[in-house]
Amino acid sequence: MSTSSDTSSPTRPHPLQQGHTHFNKATPTPTRPHLLIVPLPAWPKHI
């Protein structure tokens, strides 16, 4: 249910959560290629 809401809502309050969801689905994001390049521990530092 939350996955649908996250994808439906244009505004992403938590980019980290969205990234985790994408990783779980193993689906690369064409709009955010840097997310795949940036490791998990580097995410909080990057933002």
C-alpha positions in Angstrom: 0.0 0.0 0.0 2.7 2.5 1.0 4.7 1.6 -2.2 1.8 2.7 -4.4 1.4 6.0 -2.4 5.2 6.7 -2.7 5.1 6.2 -6.5 1.8 8.1 -6.9 2.9 11.2 -4.9 4.9 13.6 -7.0 6.6 15.1 -3.8 9.1 12.8 -2.1 9.5 13.7 1.5 12.0 10.9 2.1 14.2 10.2 -0.9 16.0 7.6 1.1 12.9 5.5 1.6 12.1 5.6 -2.1 15.6 4.4 -2.9 15.2 1.5 -0.6 12.0 0.5 -2.2 13.6 0.6 -5.6 16.5 -1.6 -4.4 14.0 -4.1 -3.0 12.3 -4.3 -6.3 15.7 -4.5 -8.0 14.5 -1.8 -10.5 17.1 0.8 -11.7 15.9 4.4 -11.8 16.6 6.2 -15.0 15.7 9.5 -13.5 18.1 9.0 -10.6 21.2 7.1 -11.8 23.3 8.6 -9.0 21.2 6.7 -6.4 22.5 3.4 -7.7 26.1 4.6 -7.9 26.0 6.1 -4.3 26.3 3.4 -1.7 23.9 3.1 1.3 26.3 4.6 3.9 27.0 7.5 1.6 23.3 8.4 1.1 22.9 10.4 4.3 26.2 12.2 3.6 25.2 13.0 0.0 21.9 14.6 1.1 
